[in-house]
């Protein structure tokens, strides 16, 4: 296994004494070299001066006069967005604390930056793990997936990769068909990653071009469960066990967490006695039981009870996971 997801910048970060990720100057410089900020041929002197100053001192305090000196309105807005993001990063003791804090305030951060933060945190969590299936499962946390259900087999492909193939015409009519109908994902000629082939992931880790099967008895489902456990353990410092289930028994259902907006809505409706039509129910692609290994880590009134998790595709058969729900919505005795 080689270094993976290198473009996320994990190698530019440091780890604190508590194992959390600490932002460095080089990590900030990587953001300043993004296309939205890097000077181009027609960049004005003010823009070039500010960029050079930030590359020299990535934590430099920047005032409105420096931004206002830029001729291009888009450049001014890009710098405002980036510097607001930077200041939030630097105000937090760790990258994890920054991410957790995003969902406790109303300060806007571009979704792309949030996804990149999730990716680099997962890169740290999976460091030296060596299981390609877990890395592929972790992609669900920060990359939208295209869901295909055929004869009960549930497969996921990276949505942007499917779109790219279709838009480029590289797959001819097949690319168009998968956008217009539920064409089996194997028609895309993307490789299905499985336990015997998991090492293949490391050769193409940033191509995001493998298909993953997540049926409950499949190795992909087990890999997803392990990543869910690691995510909760990393943030909350409490060990949990996640296992797939076919249904949620009424007698055990006292708490649930949707792992995406669609699953959250459906679980809430069912729990409150509502009816969910058959078409929507068929889009539930995963149910899981989360158990705290130390019941005392749970809210006193729920200690020892399971927490049920749900994963569902939207009406367009896309999956957009919300890993922050596992930070904000678990019944914890305390917040880490």
Buried (B, 14 or more C-beta within 10 A) or exposed (E): EEEBBEEBBBEBBEEEEEEBBBBBEEBBBBBBEEEBBEBEEEBEEBBEBBBEEBBEEBEBEBEEEBBEBBEBEEBBEBBEBBBBBBEBBEEBEBBBBBBBEBEEEEEEBEEEBBBBBBBBBBBBBBEEBEBBBBBBBBBBBBBBBBBBBEEEBBBBBBBEBBBBBBEEEEBEEBBBBBBEEEBBBBEBEBBBBBEEEBEBBBEBBEEBBBBBBBBBEBBBBBBBBBBBBBBBBBBBEBEBBBBBBEEBEEEEBEBBBBBBBBBBBBBEEBBEEEEBEEEBEEBBBBBBBBBBEEEEBBEEEBBEBBBBBBBBBBEEBBBBBBBBBBBEBBBBBEEB
